[in-house]
Amino acid sequence: MDDIYPSTREELQADVGFLLSVIHDETKRLNGDASRIILTGISQGCATGLITMLKGQCKLGGLSGWMPFRAQIEEIGTKGSMEPAMRAGVGGIVRVDDRF
């Protein structure tokens, strides 16, 4: 994802930070049960949700959405850290890295 424009990366980081704060607040309201939270999104919203799930430190209930560029996402997923972060609905393992 080195070809992401810097402004897009910054916007994505801001969106992920916002979602993590909402998840934190909602988890408090749910007495610490983040498994009741499901993120949804279409296209960039789904990508933002996926990155939020990977960057967050709680186990959410899931992610529902549609995202284009399946092959590219799978390729990125194979280049991350050695430990798989989660199984994603894109047919491969998505791994965490620090680019976001």
Residue pairs with C-beta under 8 A, 6 or more apart in sequence:
1 76
1 99
4 12
9 99
9 100
12 47
12 48
12 51
12 100
13 100
15 48
15 52
16 48
16 51
16 52
16 55
16 100
19 39
19 48
19 49
19 52
20 52
20 55
20 56
23 34
23 37
23 52
23 56
23 58
23 60
26 34
26 37
27 33
27 34
27 37
27 58
30 36
30 37
34 58
34 59
34 60
34 61
35 59
35 60
35 61
36 61
37 60
37 61
38 60
38 61
38 62
38 63
38 64
39 49
39 52
39 53
39 60
39 62
39 63
39 64
39 65
40 46
40 49
40 63
40 64
40 65
41 47
41 48
41 49
41 63
41 65
42 65
42 66
43 66
43 67
43 68
45 65
46 63
46 65
46 66
46 67
47 67
49 63
49 65
50 63
50 65
50 67
50 88
50 94
51 100
53 60
53 63
53 86
54 85
54 86
54 94
54 96
55 96
55 100
63 88
63 89
67 73
67 90
70 90
70 91
73 88
73 90
73 92
73 94
74 90
74 91
74 92
76 94
77 88
77 90
77 92
77 93
77 94
77 95
78 92
78 93
78 95
79 95
79 97
80 94
80 95
80 96
80 97
81 95
81 96
81 97
82 95
83 95
84 93
84 94
84 95
85 94
85 95
85 96
86 93
86 94
87 93
87 94
88 94
